[in-house]
Structure formats: C-alpha cells, structure tokens
Amino acid sequence: MTLPLNPAMAATDPPPVMEARRWLTGAVFPPDRPLINVSQAAPVAPPPLGLRQALADAALHDDSAHLYGPVLGLPDLRSEIAVQWSAAYGGTLTEDQVAITQGCNQAFTAIMATLAGAGDEVILPTPWYFNHKMWLDMAGVKTVPLPAGTGLIPEADAAARLITARTRAIVLVSPNNPGGSEYPAETLAAFRDLARAHGLALIVDETYRDFDSRTGRPHDLFTDPDWDDTLIQLYSFSKAYRLTGHRVGAILASPSRLAEVEKFLDCVAICPGQLGQIAALWGMRNLTQWVAGERAEILARRSAMGGGFAALPDWQLLGCGAYFAYVAHPYAMSSVDLCKRLVHEAGLLMLPGTMFQPHDDPAGQRQLRIAFANIDTTGIAEMFRRLAALRL
C-alpha cells in the first residue's frame, strides 16, 4: 500500500545541493587533484574562538539557555538588531519590528505563510534562489518568474507587467544568490514604490549584506518612516559569524505582521534556539572588526574570480559578488551534463543554472553558479587552471 502524498510536495524539486552531492558517488579524486567543492554557499570553518567560548559559557552557566524562550526571539537580540540597523541604514527601527527565526529560510517561510496561500502569486527574479521557489511550490503558491536584466539586475517596470489580482509579494535578494549582483539603491526604491502602489509586500533578503562591496548603506528603504507598510527584510547570521549549524535568522517587519508570524513559528519550532541567539548577540557586540576582515577576504576572492574569467574569453561572467559568480559556459551540452562531467574530469563540483531557472527556460542550460566563498585565492587559481585545461 502506498501512503498519500501531498501533490504540491510531489511537484517540488529535490534540494539542489543534496542532488549535486549524489554526483560524487563513485568519483575518485587523486591526491594531486582533490575535489574543489563550489556548490554550496556556507562557511565550513567554525566560528572564531571568542564566540565559541561565549557559547560554551552559556551552555554551562546559563540555565535559561536550555529552556523555551520567546517565540519571536530574545529581547536583547531583537533590541541590538534594531539599534545597529537604525545606525547602518539611517532609519528608526524598534525592537517590536524585529523577530528571530531558525535561520533565514525559516524567516522566508514564516513571512510567506502570512502573505500567500494556494492559488496566489509571488514574483521572483530569475535566476532565483531555489529554496524560495521550493517553498512556494510546497505551499501551492504560483511563482511568477521575472527575468533579470543587464548585470542580473531586475527591473521594476518589467515586474509591473506581471502583477495580477492574485499577486501578493515581490521577492528580491541583494547581494544576490545565485547571481552575486548588488542591486542599486534606485532599483530597490523603484520596487518599493511599485509594491506600495499595488498593496503588495516587498521582501528583500539581505543574507549577504555583510559582504557588499559598497561602502555606506546599500539603500534608503529604512529611512522612510512608513517603511514597514510595504518592506519586509530578511537576514541570516550564518554567514557573518559562521553560525550555520545554529540556525539564526531575522525578520524586520511591522509589529502587526510579526504577530501573524508568531502564529506560524509557534507551530514550527516554538522558539528559536537559545544558544544560537546568544552567539549572534555576542557576535554583534564583539566581532565588528573580525567581520570586516572576513568581508575583505571575500572581496579579494571576488576580485580573483573576475580576473580568472577575464582569462577565459569563451566563458561569460554574468554576475559576481558576495559568495557567488554566475556564468555562462561555452560548451555544446546542457549545464547539468557539464556539471556531472566536471566532477569526474576536473574534480570540480558546481551547480547548473537549471536549478535556478524555470524548467522551460533555455538560459539555465548554459549557466552555472560558482560559490567561491569556501576556497581561497590559491584554490580559485587552481579552479581556473582546471577549467582552462578542459577538452570537452
């Protein structure tokens, strides 16, 4: 007997990173050509020692760290985010406009659960972050693709033509995953104005804000005193403080919206993990200079990626920033077939563009995402040496 399966779940693609890892089965990587894994954008090193010590101290001496906490997160962490965000973005944010989640993916699912249901529509620029698309599919929400323009920057005018009576939100990611592009402040303002005019939510995922190459605030959205009538910002502590295993994310939104989010979170995790929140708060208060060093290293790797593709004229660098390079390959084969061959013939694990585009969009067949944050400039140089040596 076969048990029932939710049709929406059955129609959802499998997790791309897990799918790609299965391509490693049976592959042999000799000592002189070890695998270079650029498939996933997540730190592989542990947090700095001071943060780990703070975690250990809390686990040993803070009894409350092992108990349920507030559904929307620790007040001290919510307050710290409000204070630091107000300074960074030039606006006024308050603790009751902040919620903590078990990672940024949960932040997205929680917000989307309050905005859209089966049959509704949400606009996602392509190439899109696959977990956003997966959640919408699971929820029975129709994803409306918005092809990005030059430099992988979406255009508000193009989005306006996609809005229907069923549209509930527009989702942007900047710096972008998978494209790496940093959206200009004018672009974000134009999307804000479009969303407000149509009574839609503008969701801006800024998971990679700590690695933006620009100085100063990246946009002026929070300077609008009425920002929370339209804007919802998402953030992750995983990248800046290497807290991937602790799952700490955040939502910035109106207090009334967060009251609805609380309903969802109470049924999913009850509350975010206490130790992860304690670590995030310690990091915000003590690791400003350390994060600046991490940013400088990522920017150096970004520069190395740009220089490497300049020496491969048959490849096209479509976007590069934060943790990612998004490229078009020159071979007469699909990106999936190319990625599988790269594992065995070059010891490289990348993700094909088909994982970031609609199934019927031919662009994905020519594109790849390279997550370069986990390889240093020496590793990047070796990756380019292998790409240059390919004979396919």
C-alpha positions, 0 to 999 in steps of 0.5 A: 500500500502506498501512503498519500502524498501531498501533490504540491510536495510531489511537484517540488524539486529535490534540494539542489545541493543534496542532488549535486552531492549524489554526483560524487558517488563513485568519483575518485579524486587523486591526491594531486587533484582533490575535489574543489567543492563550489556548490554550496554557499556556507562557511565550513570553518567554525566560528572564531574562538571568542564566540565559541567560548561565549557559547560554551559559557552559556551552555554551562552557566546559563540555565535559561539557555536550555529552556523555551524562550520567546517565540519571536526571539530574545529581547536583547537580540531583537533590541541590538538588531534594531539599534545597529540597523537604525545606525547602518541604514539611517532609519528608526527601527524598534525592537517590536519590528524585529523577530528571530527565526531558525535561520533565514529560510525559516524567516522566508517561510514564516513571512510567506505563510502570512502573505500567500496561500494556494492559488496566489502569486509571488514574483521572483527574479530569475535566476532565483534562489531555489529554496524560495521557489521550493517553498512556494511550490510546497505551499501551492503558491504560483511563482511568477518568474521575472527575468533579470536584466543587464548585470542580473539586475531586475527591473521594476517596470518589467515586474509591473507587467506581471502583477495580477489580482492574485499577486501578493509579494515581490521577492528580491535578494541583494547581494544576490544568490545565485547571481552575486549582483548588488542591486542599486539603491534606485532599483530597490526604491523603484520596487518599493514604490511599485509594491506600495502602489499595488498593496503588495509586500516587498521582501528583500533578503539581505543574507549577504549584506555583510559582504557588499562591496559598497561602502555606506548603506546599500539603500534608503528603504529604512529611512522612510518612516512608513517603511514597514507598510510595504518592506519586509527584510530578511537576514541570516547570521550564518554567514557573518559569524559562521553560525550555520549549524545554529540556525539564526535568522531575522525578520524586520517587519511591522509589529502587526505582521510579526504577530501573524508570524508568531502564529506560524513559528509557534507551530514550527519550532516554538522558539528559536534556539537559545544558544544560537541567539546568544552567539549572534548577540555576542557576535554583534557586540564583539566581532565588528572588526573580525567581520570586516576582515572576513568581508575583505577576504571575500572581496579579494576572492571576488576580485580573483574570480573576475580576473580568472574569467577575464582569462577565459574569453569563451566563458561569460561572467554574468554576475559576481559578488558576495559568495557567488559568480554566475556564468555562462559556459561555452560548451555544446551540452546542457549545464547539468551534463557539464556539471556531472562531467566536471566532477569526474574530469576536473574534480570540480563540483558546481551547480547548473543554472537549471536549478535556478531557472524555470524548467522551460527556460533555455538560459539555465542550460548554459549557466552555472553558479560558482560559490567561491566563498569556501576556497581561497585565492590559491584554490580559485587559481587552481579552479581556473587552471582546471577549467582552462585545461578542459577538452570537452 
